[in-house]
Amino acid sequence: MRRARGAGRAACYAALWLLCCCASLAAVPRAGADLAADRAALLAFRAAVGPRLPWDASAASPCGWRGVRCDGAGAAERVVALQLPGASLLGAVPPGTVGNLTALRTLSLRLNALSGGIPADIGACAELRYLYLRGNRLGGEVPEGLFELPLLQRLDLADNGIGGGVSPGFNRLPRLATLYLENNRLNGTLPAGLELPKLALFNVSGNQNLTGAVPTSLAGEPASAFQGTKLCGGPLSPCSSNAPPSPSPPSPPPAANGGNSSDKLSAGAIAGIAAGGVVALLVAIAVLFLLCSRCRRTKAEKSAAEADADGSPPVSVTVASMDSKAAAATKRSSRATANNAKRLVFLGAAPDTPYDLESLLQASAEVIGKGWLGTTYRATLEGGAATVAVKRLRAAPIPEREFRDKVTALGALQHENLAPLRAYYYSREEKLLVYDFVGAGSLCTLLHGGGSGGGGASPARLDFTARVRIALAAARGVAFVHGAGARSWHGNIKSSNVLVTGARDGAYVTDHGLLQLVGAHVPLKRVTGYRAPEAGDPRRASREADVYSFGVLLLELLTGRPPANSVPGGGGGGVDLPLWVRTVVQEEWTAEVFDASIAVEERVEEEMVRLLQLATECTGDRPDRRPPMAEVAARIERIVESALLKADTDDDFHSICP
């Protein structure tokens, strides 16, 4: 029996040893398969949304691919970071791609064109700490799997189209320190029990359908974190109790029965009704005839001299209430015969909050810009219903048909980096263009301080990444204008015509096409530092001249110096930027070129030099050697990608949580 017991123990040891050997053998191929699975997931990701990614599909390991970072050694090596900000990714991220990168710690897909929803299998990335999806076109709701990431510290979903409510599931992310949800389509209320003990940065602004009270746990956040919502309480104005609904008016009692009245009509009554019907028909025909005649007469009235014959009271066609000084200088009235001579003509659909010429004239407003093509006002309609930008063009004897056709063509130019043109007004004396009010201020004001008058506020602090992203947005807008037709160009590129977003991560180009609209009719103005050397007459622009002006704009961003005669109210200061930069570079003082506030950013010094080289090419003396705007935008995009990649890997950027 003892011998049998010993034999049994030996058999158990042998079986245990065999099991360990099998487990060890199985572990080796599995580790290799994990990296192979990461590679397969990345290739599937590229096929779905990034076919232009320069990844070598023949490489055995993905660890050397652009934007991919690995950790570990040997068989334990895994993909831990996928960072492709601004990489022109397009489309929906399918399941089985990002979700299969189970060792991922950082995922940055910011500033692309990703659509669809957040990958539903994101919860499989249990090691994920940093998730950046800002600036895409993502929709749907936040998937439940995202709340299965216990190590998540930073979550940036801003500037998308994400809907649904703010889920209480965020409470399952105990380490979350940053939660950016602004400028989405979130609705409902913020959860009353939202408790994120390590939360340091929070923003839900720009979600117009968020309502209710700010939770107590978020009451210490700044008011700007909730702007553009319908929330109340906390740092916002107190919540008002809802008034009880007004009682419905009582229904009128049914009419009493006449009792003795006859249910039948006499023959005389029937005859009277018939005669009345005939008369009404004749009157209706006469009214229609008069209306048609009036319409034909209205179309024939092409000049303001004919309008004076009507004798109707004068109608102000300037934005007279905008500025007392401007009103005194521009107070002109004309008598208008036809109704459409007084009409604000909208391009496309009418605005969500309707307004007409009269309400526009009565709006409170202020001058925000003056140029040789006209003056721009910010007009806030009564009750704050809407804010628009109104461009009052300089007097130009352009026929109405030509004006209408050109404005309609400008309104058809729609791009995310162009200020949208919504309406116009035409008369002999006045011509107005109405734009959506976009941006938080001009690039000129941010760089050089002051306003249209040249005094006041100090320049803003703009780091290099913000500047190059503004440059990219402006380049895309101008490139779109250049691609609109054989004779399409901007003609007036300058920093005061670049409107920067509130987050200072994008921009809108304005005044595009105005040179073609009225430029030939306005007097020649003094030479500014943006004008190309071959463009003796600024009223005769070209795409090559636009590229030169944009190159000067890039130099302005890099140096912080204004071009000659470019700052309104600046007294004619500034320098010839292309000449000054060439002189400094030739003297090998390249570091002296850059604005002092960005010269200290050593980690992006390479990107600054690349942007400087591009600006120098754009401002070359020979127009045929300047790069086209499409190429300029593509090169700036690569510089943005590189700068953002360095920002994502910066240890300081990730140090908000211990």
LUMGULO-889791 format. One record per residue (C-alpha): z, y, x. Coordinates in steps of 0.2 Angstrom, whole numbers, plus 5000, padded with zeros to 4 digits. Layout:
REM LUMGULO-889791
ZYX;...
This chain:
REM LUMGULO-889791
500050005000;500450125014;498750085022;497950125005;498850285004;498250335022;496550295017;496550395002;497250545011;495950535024;494650525010;495350685003;495250775020;493450725022;492950785005;493850955008;492950975025;491350925017;491551055004;492051195017;490451155026;489351165011;490151335006;489851395024;488051345024;487751415007;488551585012;487251615026;485651615015;486551705001;486951855012;485151865018;484551855000;485652004995;484752115007;483152035002;483652064984;483952254988;482252264996;481452184980;482352304969;481852454979;479952394979;480152374960;480852554959;479452624969;478152534958;478952614943;479252794947;478852824965;477152764970;476952904983;478552854993;478052815011;478852645011;478152505022;478152365010;477752245025;479352285033;480652145032;482152265030;482152415019;483452505030;482152605039;481352675024;481452855019;483052895009;483752725011;485352695021;486152535025;487852475031;488552315038;487952205052;486852045052;486851945036;488152065028;486952215029;486652295012;485852455005;487252575002;486352744999;484752784990;484452974992;482753044986;483053224979;481453314975;480353164979;479153184965;479753034956;479053014939;479352904924;480752794917;481852694929;481752514922;483252384922;483252274937;482952404950;484352524954;485552414944;485152274957;485752374971;487552314969;488252374986;487652554982;488852694985;487752854984;486252874972;485453044973;483853064962;484053254959;482653374955;481253244950;480353204934;481253054929;481253014910;481852884898;483752854899;485052824913;484752644918;485852534906;486252414920;487052554931;488752474928;488252334940;488352454955;490252434956;490352514973;489552684967;490552834972;489252974970;487852984956;486753144956;485353144943;485253334940;483653414936;482653274928;481953244910;483253104906;483653084888;484652964877;486552944878;487652914893;487652714894;489252624892;488952534908;489252704917;491052694912;491252534922;491152624939;493052634943;492652714961;491452854954;492053024961;490553134958;489453134942;488053264940;486953244925;486553424923;484853504917;484253354908;483953314889;485453194887;486053184869;487553114859;489353154861;490453164876;491252994876;493152954878;492452824890;492552954904;494452914904;493952754912;493452844928;495152874936;494452944952;493153064944;493253234953;491653314948;490853304930;489253414928;488453394910;487753574908;486053614900;485853454890;485853414872;487553354869;488353374852;489953344843;491653384850;492553364866;493753214865;495553284862;496253144873;495053174888;496253154903;495453154921;496853174933;495853214948;494553324940;494153474950;492353534944;491853524926;490453604916;489653574899;488853754897;487153764889;487453624876;487253724860;487753594848;489553564856;490753624843;492653624840;494153664851;494253644870;495453504874;497153554881;496753454897;495253564900;496053734895;496253784913;494353774917;493453944918;492554014903;490853994912;491053804911;490853814892;489653964890;488153934878;489153814867;490053834850;491753784858;493253884855;495053894862;495653874879;494754004890;493654054876;494054154860;495354074849;494753954835;494754024818;495253914803;493853874792;493853964776;493853854760;492153834752;491753964739;491753894721;490153864713;489753984699;489953914682;488353844674;487753954660;488053884642;486553814634;485553934623;486153934605;484953864592;484153994582;484253884567;483053984555;481754024568;480053944565;479453814578;477653864574;476654024580;475554124568;473754144570;473954324576;475154274589;473954154596;472554274597;473654404606;474154274619;472254234622;471754414624;473254444636;472654294646;470854364648;471554534653;472754454666;471254354673;470154514675;471654604683;471854464696;469954464700;470054654703;471554634714;470654504724;469154604726;470154754732;471054644745;469454574752;468754744753;470254814762;470254664774;468454704779;468854894781;470354844792;469254734803;468054884805;469455004810;469354994829;469955164835;471455264832;470455414826;470055314810;471855274808;472255464807;471255484791;472555384780;473955514780;475355384781;476955434790;476955414809;477455244816;478355244834;477455114845;478655134860;480255054862;481055214860;482855164859;482855074875;483255214887;483455394882;482555464898;481155334895;481055374876;480855564880;479455534892;478555404882;478855464864;477155454856;476755414838;475155364829;474655354811;474155184806;473055134791;473054944791;474654844791;474054734806;473954894816;475854904815;476054714818;476854624832;475654474836;476454314841;475554194852;475754014845;477153984833;478354114827;480054114836;481554014829;482454184826;481054294818;480854474822;479554604819;478954764828;480254874818;481754764824;481054764841;480954954841;482754974835;483454844848;484654904861;483954884878;483954944896;482654964910;482654814922;481054854932;479754984935;478054954944;476355024945;475754914930;477154964919;479054964915;480054814909;481554824897;482854694892;482954714873;484354634863;483954624845;485154674831;486654554830;486254474847;485054364838;483854354853;483554434870;481754474875;480954554890;479754694884;478354754896;477754924892;476054934901;475355094908;474055194898;472455104900;470855134889;470554944887;469654894870;470654794858;469554644858;469554634877;471454654877;471754524864;470654394872;471454424889;473254414882;472854254872;472254174889;473854234897;474854154883;474053994885;474653984903;476253884901;477253814915;479153784918;479053914932;478154054923;478954174911;478354134894;477254264885;477654264867;476954414858;475954574860;475754744852;474154844854;473755024849;472755164857;474355244864;475455094867;475254914873;476754804874;476954624880;478554524874;479154384885;480654264884;482054334893;482254214908;483254204924;484854294928;484054434939;482654464951;482554394969;482354574975;484054624968;484954464975;484254494992;484454674994;485654724980;485554864968;484454864953;482854944948;483555104953;483955044970;485855074970;487354984964;487754794967;487854724984;486654584989;487154404984;487654264996;486154144995;486253995007;484653925014;484553775001;484553904987;483254004995;482053864998;482253794981;481853974974;480353974985;479753804979;479953854960;478954014964;477653924974;477353794959;477153944947;475854034957;474953864961;474853834943;474054004940;472853974954;472353804946;471953884929;470253944932;468953994945;469454174944;471254154941;472554234952;474254324951;473854484960;475554564961;476754444970;478354524976;480254484975;480554594960;479254484950;480254324954;481654294942;483054174948;484054054937;485854084935;486253924945;485153994959;484153834961;482553884953;481454034948;480154104936;478654204941;478254354930;476854484928;475554344932;473854404926;474254584922;473154644936;471654564927;472254644911;472454824915;472354834934;470554914934;471155054923;472755114932;472755234947;472855164965;474655154971;475355164989;475155025001;476654895001;477154765013;476554625002;474654675002;473454575012;472554675026;470854635018;471354705001;471054885003;471154904984;472554804976;471654814960;470354684967;471454534971;471054354976;471954194979;471954214998;472754384995;474054294984;474454174998;474654315010;475854404998;476854244995;476954225014;477754395015;478954335001;479454185012;479754295027;480854405015;481854255010;482154205028;482454375036;483354455022;482354615026;481254705013;479454735016;478854905018;478855015002;479354864992;481154904985;481155014970;482055174974;482255114992;481555284999;479955195007;481055095019;480754915025;479654845039;477954765041;478754585041;477254485047;477054605062;478954615066;479154425065;477654395076;478454515089;480154435089;479454255090;478354305105;479854375114;480754205111;482054285100;481754165086;483554145081;483554335078;482254315064;483454235052;484554325040;486354315047;487054235032;485954075034;485754085053;487453995055;486853845045;486453735060;486153575050;484553645042;483953745057;482453625058;481953665040;482153855043;480953845057;479753735047;479753865033;479554005045;477953915052;477253905035;477554085031;476654135047;475154035042;475154115025;475154285033;473754255045;472454395047;470954275042;470954235023;469954075026;471354005037;472754025025;473353865016;472953854997;474453874986;474453694981;474753644999;476053785001;477053704987;476853534993;477553585011;478953675003;479453524993;479553415008;480753555016;481753555000;481953365001;482453365019;483753505016;484453415001;484553255010;485653335023;486753415009;487053245002;487553165018;488653315023;490453245024;491153415018;490153385002;491053224998;492753285003;493453354987;494453194983;495653124996;
